[in-house]
């Protein structure tokens, strides 16, 4: 099986994203495993796990859009903003219908400031916020600009809401649940949360997190060349590929085609050699390309029957 690539895992509820990484490490007997886009222990669904050279893609996949299905329990807010937390506030639930909820959601569509949950992995003064909060420190959760592209109201009752969300990088569904319920004149928290996609990676191609044997991973691991399809592809000549492998600047004459010239300087590009294999990650700079991370050729992992 390929020793590098991307594995799409359907994370079960009750385990952390790090737990999933550990299961993959144990199954493959390989340390070089990471993940992009943390899921809370309560949440299920798409977790992008990177293996071997695929770990070099992680930071470039973090900014991908995400899609979620969320059920919000009405009438009580918890300290974690989800069902795993202790109730901190309760409130009556006013009469609600789909129209009322849609109208309240309109204020959250597009770019807007969002206060992160106090139990989150965001670092404040170098330490994760959840650790400082659990130690009893009175730390102000950061307010960051996030984007909600689309929100659909799937069901409404006097006890819960069911929504489908399409959001950008750094968006906290738990914070939306808190803020939306307050806007509706009540309190609430996330009851269930399922991520159905992360960028180009969808739940339909996921391996269930409790079934991660070496052979199951081998059947689901997306090779590095295919995993790079999540980024804009740029083909290089032999000369350009040699420059990329050595981390040298790549001039325009060593790049095939013109499409790369339309990329923004911040956009991550997958640089491919003439053999159809990725050689590096890069970005456009001035009239050429610069290498951000190079890929190292690896041998295949042999899985015993």
C-alpha positions as CSV (number, residue, x, y, z in Angstrom):
1,X,0.0,0.0,0.0
2,X,1.1,3.6,-0.5
3,X,3.0,4.9,2.6
4,X,1.7,8.4,2.1
5,X,-1.6,10.0,1.4
6,X,-4.9,11.1,3.0
7,X,-7.4,9.0,4.8
8,X,-11.0,10.2,5.3
9,X,-12.3,8.9,8.6
10,X,-15.9,8.9,9.9
11,X,-15.0,9.8,13.5
12,X,-17.3,8.2,16.1
13,X,-18.7,10.2,18.9
14,X,-16.9,10.0,22.3
15,X,-13.3,10.0,21.0
16,X,-11.0,12.9,20.2
17,X,-9.4,13.6,16.9
18,X,-6.0,12.7,18.5
19,X,-7.5,9.3,19.4
20,X,-8.2,8.6,15.8
21,X,-4.6,9.6,14.8
22,X,-3.3,7.2,17.4
23,X,-5.5,4.3,16.0
24,X,-4.0,5.0,12.5
25,X,-0.5,5.1,13.9
26,X,-1.0,1.8,15.7
27,X,-2.6,0.1,12.7
28,X,0.1,1.2,10.3
29,X,3.0,1.1,12.8
30,X,3.9,4.5,11.5
31,X,4.5,7.7,13.6
32,X,4.1,10.2,10.8
33,X,0.3,10.7,11.1
34,X,-1.6,13.9,11.7
35,X,-5.0,15.4,11.0
36,X,-6.6,18.6,9.6
37,X,-9.6,20.3,11.3
38,X,-10.2,19.1,14.8
39,X,-13.6,17.6,15.7
40,X,-14.9,17.8,19.3
41,X,-15.3,14.5,21.1
42,X,-19.1,14.7,20.8
43,X,-19.0,15.3,17.0
44,X,-18.9,12.7,14.3
45,X,-18.1,12.7,10.6
46,X,-15.3,13.7,8.3
47,X,-11.9,13.9,9.8
48,X,-9.0,14.3,7.3
49,X,-6.1,12.2,8.5
50,X,-2.7,12.6,6.8
51,X,-0.2,9.8,6.6
52,X,3.5,10.1,5.8
53,X,4.3,12.8,3.2
54,X,0.6,13.6,3.3
55,X,1.2,15.4,6.7
56,X,2.8,18.2,4.6
57,X,-0.6,18.9,3.2
58,X,-2.3,19.5,6.6
59,X,-1.7,23.2,7.0
60,X,-2.8,23.7,3.4
61,X,-6.1,21.9,4.0
62,X,-7.0,23.7,7.3
63,X,-8.6,26.6,5.4
64,X,-11.0,24.4,3.5
65,X,-14.8,25.0,3.8
66,X,-16.7,22.6,6.0
67,X,-20.3,21.3,5.9
68,X,-22.2,20.2,9.0
69,X,-25.5,18.8,10.2
70,X,-26.3,20.1,13.7
71,X,-29.1,19.5,16.2
72,X,-29.4,22.3,18.8
73,X,-31.2,21.6,22.1
74,X,-33.3,24.6,23.2
75,X,-33.8,26.0,26.7
76,X,-30.4,25.4,28.3
77,X,-26.9,26.6,27.7
78,X,-23.8,24.6,28.9
79,X,-20.3,25.7,29.9
80,X,-18.9,23.7,26.8
81,X,-21.8,24.8,24.6
82,X,-22.6,21.2,23.8
83,X,-24.3,18.2,25.4
84,X,-21.1,17.1,27.2
85,X,-21.1,20.2,29.4
86,X,-22.8,21.3,32.6
87,X,-25.9,23.5,32.4
88,X,-25.0,27.1,33.2
89,X,-28.2,28.9,32.2
90,X,-31.8,28.0,31.4
91,X,-34.6,30.0,29.7
92,X,-38.1,29.5,28.4
93,X,-38.4,28.9,24.7
94,X,-40.7,31.3,22.8
95,X,-43.0,30.1,20.0
96,X,-40.8,29.2,17.1
97,X,-41.3,28.2,13.4
98,X,-39.1,27.9,10.4
99,X,-39.6,31.5,9.3
100,X,-38.6,32.9,12.7
101,X,-35.5,30.8,12.8
102,X,-34.5,31.7,9.2
103,X,-34.9,35.4,10.0
104,X,-32.7,35.1,13.1
105,X,-30.1,33.2,11.1
106,X,-29.8,35.9,8.5
107,X,-27.7,38.0,10.9
108,X,-25.0,35.3,10.9
109,X,-24.8,34.7,7.1
110,X,-21.6,36.1,5.6
111,X,-18.6,37.4,7.5
112,X,-19.2,38.4,11.1
113,X,-17.3,38.5,14.5
114,X,-17.7,35.3,16.6
115,X,-16.6,34.7,20.1
116,X,-14.9,31.3,20.4
117,X,-16.0,28.8,23.0
118,X,-13.9,28.9,26.2
119,X,-13.5,25.1,25.9
120,X,-11.6,25.2,22.5
121,X,-8.1,24.5,21.2
122,X,-7.4,28.1,20.4
123,X,-4.2,29.2,22.1
124,X,-4.1,32.2,24.4
125,X,-0.6,33.3,25.4
126,X,0.7,30.1,24.1
127,X,-1.6,27.7,25.9
128,X,-4.9,26.1,24.6
129,X,-7.9,27.9,25.9
130,X,-9.6,24.8,27.2
131,X,-6.7,24.0,29.5
132,X,-6.6,27.5,31.0
133,X,-10.4,27.4,31.5
134,X,-10.3,24.0,33.2
135,X,-7.6,25.2,35.6
136,X,-10.0,27.9,36.7
137,X,-8.3,30.8,35.0
138,X,-10.6,33.7,34.0
139,X,-9.6,34.0,30.3
140,X,-11.5,36.0,27.8
141,X,-12.3,33.9,24.7
142,X,-11.0,35.6,21.5
143,X,-13.4,37.1,19.1
144,X,-12.5,36.4,15.4
145,X,-14.0,37.1,12.1
146,X,-15.6,34.0,10.6
147,X,-17.8,33.2,7.6
148,X,-21.0,31.3,7.3
149,X,-21.7,30.8,3.6
150,X,-25.1,29.1,3.9
151,X,-27.5,27.8,6.5
152,X,-30.6,25.7,6.0
153,X,-33.3,25.2,8.6
154,X,-34.3,21.5,8.3
155,X,-36.6,21.2,11.3
156,X,-38.0,23.3,14.2
157,X,-39.8,22.2,17.4
158,X,-40.1,23.7,20.8
159,X,-37.2,21.5,22.1
160,X,-34.7,21.6,19.2
161,X,-33.5,23.0,15.9
162,X,-31.9,21.0,13.0
163,X,-29.7,23.0,10.7
164,X,-27.4,22.3,7.7
165,X,-24.4,24.6,7.6
166,X,-21.7,25.5,5.0
167,X,-18.9,27.6,6.7
168,X,-15.4,28.7,6.3
169,X,-12.2,28.3,8.3
170,X,-12.2,28.7,12.0
171,X,-16.0,28.7,12.4
172,X,-17.4,27.2,15.6
173,X,-20.8,25.6,15.3
174,X,-21.1,25.6,19.2
175,X,-20.7,29.4,19.1
176,X,-23.4,29.7,16.5
177,X,-25.7,27.6,18.6
178,X,-25.2,29.9,21.6
179,X,-25.6,33.1,19.6
180,X,-28.6,31.9,17.6
181,X,-30.5,30.7,20.6
182,X,-29.8,34.0,22.4
183,X,-31.1,35.9,19.3
184,X,-34.2,33.8,19.5
185,X,-34.8,34.9,23.1
186,X,-33.8,31.6,24.8
187,X,-30.7,29.5,25.5
188,X,-29.3,26.4,23.8
189,X,-26.4,24.1,23.1
190,X,-25.3,21.6,20.4
191,X,-27.0,18.2,21.0
192,X,-25.4,16.4,18.0
193,X,-23.0,17.5,15.3
194,X,-21.9,15.7,12.2
195,X,-19.4,17.0,9.6
196,X,-20.3,15.8,6.2
197,X,-17.5,17.3,4.2
198,X,-14.1,19.1,4.6
199,X,-13.1,20.7,1.3
200,X,-13.2,18.1,-1.4
201,X,-13.3,15.2,1.1
202,X,-16.8,13.9,1.8
203,X,-18.4,11.4,4.2
204,X,-19.3,9.0,1.3
205,X,-15.6,8.0,1.0
206,X,-14.9,7.8,4.7
207,X,-13.7,4.8,6.7
208,X,-15.5,4.3,10.0
209,X,-13.3,5.1,12.9
210,X,-13.9,1.9,14.8
211,X,-12.9,-0.3,11.8
212,X,-9.3,0.9,11.2
213,X,-7.3,-2.2,10.4
214,X,-4.2,-1.9,8.3
215,X,-6.0,-3.6,5.3
216,X,-9.1,-1.3,5.7
217,X,-6.8,1.7,5.7
218,X,-5.0,0.4,2.6
219,X,-8.3,0.2,0.8
220,X,-9.3,3.8,1.7
221,X,-6.0,5.6,1.7
222,X,-6.0,8.3,-1.1
223,X,-2.5,8.4,-2.7
224,X,-0.5,11.6,-2.5
225,X,-1.0,12.4,-6.2
226,X,-4.8,12.2,-5.8
227,X,-4.9,14.0,-2.4
228,X,-3.1,17.0,-4.0
229,X,-6.1,17.4,-6.3
230,X,-7.6,19.4,-3.4
231,X,-5.2,22.1,-4.4
232,X,-4.6,23.8,-7.8
233,X,-2.3,21.7,-9.9
234,X,0.7,23.2,-11.6
235,X,2.7,21.0,-14.0
236,X,6.5,21.5,-14.3
237,X,9.1,20.6,-16.9
238,X,12.0,18.3,-16.0
239,X,14.0,21.4,-15.2
240,X,11.2,22.9,-13.1
241,X,10.8,19.6,-11.2
242,X,14.5,19.4,-10.5
243,X,14.4,23.0,-9.1
244,X,11.4,22.1,-7.0
245,X,13.1,19.0,-5.5
246,X,16.0,21.2,-4.5
247,X,13.9,24.1,-3.2
248,X,15.1,26.5,-5.8
249,X,12.9,29.3,-7.3
250,X,11.1,28.1,-10.5
251,X,11.1,30.4,-13.4
252,X,8.1,30.8,-15.8
253,X,9.9,28.9,-18.6
254,X,10.0,25.8,-16.4
255,X,6.2,25.8,-15.8
256,X,3.7,24.2,-18.2
257,X,0.7,26.4,-19.2
258,X,-0.5,29.8,-18.0
259,X,-3.3,29.1,-15.5
260,X,-0.9,29.3,-12.5
261,X,-0.4,33.0,-13.2
262,X,-4.0,33.7,-12.0
263,X,-3.3,32.2,-8.6
264,X,-3.1,34.6,-5.6
265,X,0.3,34.8,-3.8
266,X,-1.4,33.2,-0.7
267,X,-2.8,30.3,-2.6
268,X,-1.3,26.9,-2.1
269,X,-0.3,25.1,-5.4
270,X,0.5,21.4,-5.9
271,X,3.6,21.2,-8.2
272,X,3.8,18.1,-10.4
273,X,6.7,16.6,-12.4
274,X,6.4,15.2,-15.9
275,X,5.9,11.7,-14.4
276,X,2.6,12.8,-12.9
277,X,3.8,12.7,-9.3
278,X,3.8,15.7,-7.0
279,X,7.2,17.0,-6.1
280,X,6.4,20.0,-3.9
281,X,3.9,22.5,-2.6
282,X,4.5,26.1,-3.8
283,X,3.1,29.6,-4.2
284,X,3.2,32.1,-7.0
285,X,5.8,34.9,-6.5
286,X,6.6,37.7,-9.0
287,X,7.0,36.0,-12.4
288,X,7.6,32.5,-11.1
289,X,7.0,30.0,-8.2
290,X,8.6,29.4,-4.9
291,X,8.7,26.1,-3.0
292,X,6.9,26.0,0.3
293,X,7.4,22.2,1.2
294,X,9.0,19.5,-0.9
295,X,7.9,15.9,-1.0
296,X,10.2,13.0,-0.4
297,X,9.9,9.8,-2.3
298,X,8.9,7.0,0.0
299,X,8.7,3.2,-0.3
300,X,5.4,1.4,-0.1
301,X,4.4,-0.1,3.3
302,X,3.9,-3.8,3.1
303,X,0.8,-5.0,5.0
304,X,0.9,-8.6,6.3
305,X,-2.1,-10.7,5.5
